[in-house]
Amino acid sequence: MRGDQYGSHRVISPKGLLPQAAEKISNDPHIFSNEILIDVIALQPTATAFGRIKEECDGDVDRMAKAILDIVESSGKFQDPVTKSGGILIGTIKEIGSDLLGRVEVKIGDKIATLVSLSLTPLKLYGIDHINLDTEQVYCKGDAILFESGILTKIPDDLGQNLALAVMDVAGAPAQVAMRAKSGDTVVVIGAGKAGLLCLAEAKKRVAPNGTVVCLEYSAAQCEVVRQLDIADIILEVNGQEPLKTYNKYLSALDGRLADFTINTVNVPDTELSAILVTKDTGMIYFFSMSTDFVKASLGAEGVKKYLSMFIGNGYYPGHVDITFDIVRRNAKLREYFEHRYS
């Protein structure tokens, strides 16, 4: 039997929605003829979702495991009930529907990562083996379904499973930098987590030789990481939740020059106005973080009389994974940092 290419046949409630917006979907591992069954190895939740669950459970991994299992049991997918975000997974191809045979570039047994959100991916978990609080990866046993419209990629042998999983989760962000940042631009990256570091590294390449890359980061330790990696021209230790202080410190450091392109990658709320204030009227802001409140962004820009383009963090861009893998391969220091961090 053939299902809808977007997975609507899996929606249990409310009817008429697509899987991401649905409250509950079917995670029955018996696939339709245009689906792929994946034997799950690990989940990489979004930093926003993982952080919220970790905080709710006081960092207790047993409680976190139960919370994740409960979410999947009740909804048929991993979608944080508060942030509504998901993440990605890695696994091996277990079965390919008859309609997709010869149409997909994978075979049974291939190790792959999904490049669509867990918030729309049918998922059935049989147990959680380990949760790594440092890498935010959840090792588990389960089955997952990829729809005909879904995208995946093989895990590259030269990067390894853990590193590949970590960077693929945020591959949409540096791809946008690659597409939009240009020579001579002033590019601001807010947040120096894994998405921020990748964006900074790509921005340094794109704005050369005369552009400026600015990192705005709350943590002194992460500011030092950026300094050691040599991927920003100016590094400011600021709290993005305090927009006026951030703005004034930025103006002082940049002699009043505002950003052409700003990328907000932080996983905490209330940083929208910091991004807006440091960006010039003809500039652009990319809100990659799922913590973004788009009402605050829209009305906040209006309130401070800012005319600029703002767009949301669509995690997909053609070739985004290859762009991200290339960043890691060509930046020896960054690769070493990620390998140490996610080993």
N, C-alpha and C positions, 0 to 999 in steps of 0.2 A: 504494500500500500504506500502511496506517495503522500507526503505531507506538504504543507505550504512552505515555500522557500524561506520565508522569514520566521517560521516556527509558530505561527498562530494556532496551529492544530494542537499544540501542547498547552495552550492556555486553559486553565480551569476556571479562574475567576480574577477579575470580572471579564466576562465574555466580550469579544469585540476589540480587546486590546492586543498589542504585541507583547512578547514575553518580558521585555525589560520593564514595562509599566505595570504588568500584571502582578497581583498579590500572590498568586499561587499558580504554578505550572506543573505539568506531569514530568516526573523524572524516571519514568519507566524505562529501564535499559534496553528494552526491545525496540530496535530502531525501525524507522520508516525507510523506504527505498532511497530517499535523498538525504539521509543523515549519516553521520560518522560517529561511531562509539569509541570512546577514549578510556583507557585504563589509567586512572588518575594517580600521579606520584606526589604532587605537591600543589598547594594553592599559594598564590602571591596576592593577598588582599591589597587593596589600595591603602596607602598610608593613613588616609582619613578613616577608613573603616576599621583597620587594625588598631589604630590609636584609640578610637572610641571604645572598642571592646576591651582593650587592655586596661584603660582607665576605669571602666565600669567594673571590671573583675579584679582591680587592684594588682594587676600583673600576675595573678595566680593562673598558671598555665592550665591547670585542671578545670578551673571555672571557665577559662576562655575556650577550652576545647568543648565543654558542654554548651556554651553559648553559641558557638559556631555550628555544632551538630543540631541544636534546637532551631536555628535559623533555617538551615537546609531542610530539616524535617518538616517544618511548617510551611515553607514556600516552594520547595522543590528546586531551589537554586540558592547560591550565596549572594544575598543582597542585604547589606546592613540596614536594619529597619529605621535607623535615624538618618544616616548620611545618604542612604539610597545607592551608594556606590558598591562595586564588587571587587574587581581585580582580574587576574588571569590565572591559568593553570598550566602545568606541564604534565605530560603523560605519554603513553605509547598507544599507537593505533591498534584497536582491538577488533574492529569490524568496519567495513565500508559498504554502505548501501548499494544495491545493484545499479541504481540510476547514476551513481557517481563513479563507478568503476571506469577507469580510463580517462576520467575528467579531472582527477585530482593528482597532484604530484607527490603523493605519499602512498606507502604500502603498509600492510599489516606488520606491526613490530617496530615501525619508525618512532623515534622519540621526538615529540613535537611540543610546541607551546601554542595555546590558543591566543588569538589577537582580538578577540571580542570579549566584552565584559562578562564576568561571572554573574552579574545582575540579570542576565538574560539566558544564561547557559543552564539547561537541565542538569542537575547534579544529584547524585545519590551517594552518600557517604556511609561506609560500613565501620569506620573507626578512624581516630586521629592518633598517629604514632608519636608525633613530636611537634612542638611549636617553638621556633627559634625567635626569641624576643628581640635579638639584635638584628637579624635579617628580615624579620616579619614574614617568614615563610612557614607554612603549615603543611607538614608531611602527613599524608593520610592514605587510606585505601578507599577507592570509590570508582564510580562510573560517571562519565559526563557525555553529553550529546552536543555535537556541532551541527548546526543547520546548514542547508545548502548555501545560504548567503554568508555563512561564517568564514572567517579567515584564520589560517594557522601558518606556522613556519617550523621547519626542522631546527632542532637544537644544533648549532655549529660545534663541530668537534674541537676547534681550537680555543673556544671560550669556556666551555664547560657548563654544566647544568645550572649550578647555583648563580653564577654570574649572568648567564644568559637570561634566566628567569627574572632576576632582579631588574635588569635594564630594559627588558622588553615591556615591562609593566608601564614604563613611562616614556616609551619610544615616541609617542606623539608629540611631546614637547620639543625635543631638539630638532625634530623634523620641521616644525614650524619656524624655528630659528634659521634652519638651512634655507628655507623657502623665502623668508621675509627680510632677514637682516642683510644689509649690503655694505659695501666698502664705504668707510667714512662715517657710518652711523654711530650714534650713542645708544648702546643697548643696556638696559637695566634688567637684572635677574633678581627677583625677590625670593629668598630661600635658597639654601645651599645643601639640600638633601640630594638624593641621587638624581632626581630630575633637574634640579638647579645646577648641579655640577656638570651634567651633560650639556645643558643649555649654555653655560658659561664657556665650556671648551669649544662648542660649535660657533658661538658668537665671536670668540677670538679669531677664528679662522675667517669668518665672513666679513668682519669689519676692517680687517687689515688692508692697507698698512696704516691708515690714519684715523681709524675709528677708536671708540672708547668703550670698554666693557666694565660695567659697574655691578658689584655684588652687594645687595642689602641683606644682611643676615643677623638674626637675634643672638645666636650662640657664639661666644668668643672662641670656643674650640673649633667650630666649623669655619669661622673666619680664618683661623690659622691653617686649616686644611686647604682652603682656597688659596691662601698665600703660598703654601708649600707647593701646591700643584701648578702655580703660576698661570692661572686661567682667568684672571681679572686684573684690570688696570687700577681700579679703585675699589677698596673693600671697606664698607661701612658697617660697624656693629650697631644696629638699630632695632627697635621694636616696631614692626609694621602695624601693630594694633594701636600705635600712637602716631597718627598720620601727620600732625603738625610738627612734632619733634623730628620725625623721619624726613619730612619735606625740608625743614630748615637745615638739617645736617647735610642733606643732599645738596641743596643750593650752595652752601658754603664750600663743599668739596668740589663742586663742578663749576664754580663761578657763575651760577645762574643758568647754565645750559641744561635744558630739559631733554628727556629721552625721545628718540625717534621710535623706539620699540621697547616695550616693557613686557616681561614674562613673569607672572605671579605663580610660583610653584608651592607655596607654603600650605600646610595642612591644618591651619588654625583659622577661625573666623575673624572677621572685622579688619582685614588688611586691604580691602578694596580701595579705600580712599588714599592710602599711601601710594598705590600703583597709579591712581588717577592724577594725583598732585605732581608726581615727578615726571609725567609724560606731557609732551607739548601738544597743543591743540590739533596739529595736523598729524600727530603720531598715532600709534596703535598699541593696544594692550591685549595680551593673550592671557586669559584667566584659565590656567591649566588645572588649578586645584579644585577638587570637588567640595572644598569648604566654602567656595565662593557663593555669596548671596547676590544673585543678579538683580534683585530689586535695589539692594544697597548700592550696587555698582551703577545702575542706570540713574536712579534718583540722586545718588551722591554726586555723579558727574554734573548733573543738571544743577544741583545746589551750589557747586563751586564754579559754575559758568565755564565748564570745560567742553569743548567740541573736539571729540576724538573718536576713533573707531575702537570698539571693544568686541572681542569674540570669545566664544566658549571653548573649553578644552576638549574638542573632539579628539579622542585617542587614536584615530586612524588617519593616515595620510599615505598615499601610494609610495611604497618603498621606505616607509618610516623605520622599519626594523633594520634594513641594510644601512641606512644613514647612521643609526645608533651604534650598530656593531662597528662601523667604520670609525666612529669617534673613539671608541674604546681601543681599537687596534692601533690607531695612529698616535695615541697619547699614552706613552709608556708610563708616566707617573700616575695618570688617572687609572689606567688599567691595574697597576700594582695596588693602588688604593682600594679599588673595587674587589680585586681578588682577595686581598686581606680581609676586607669588610664582609664579604659574602662567601668565604671559604667554609 
